[in-house]
Amino acid sequence: YLSLILLQLRKSTTASETPSRATTKARAAAFTFLHMNHLRQHCYSRSKKKEEE
């Protein structure tokens, strides 16, 4: 899942080899948000599994 995002990020960076600072910041913010969202889902599924046991 995360590697897919990284692949898209790499594609977008190669598409515009000179990304402005604003887009880099936006990209980093989006990546952080997606990463946190992924971690939250991961923790949620783990806690759900514990309840079922």
Secondary structure, 3 states (H helix, E strand, C coil): CHHHHHHHHHHHHHHCCCCCHHHHHHHHHHHHHHHHHHHHHHHHHHHHHHHHC
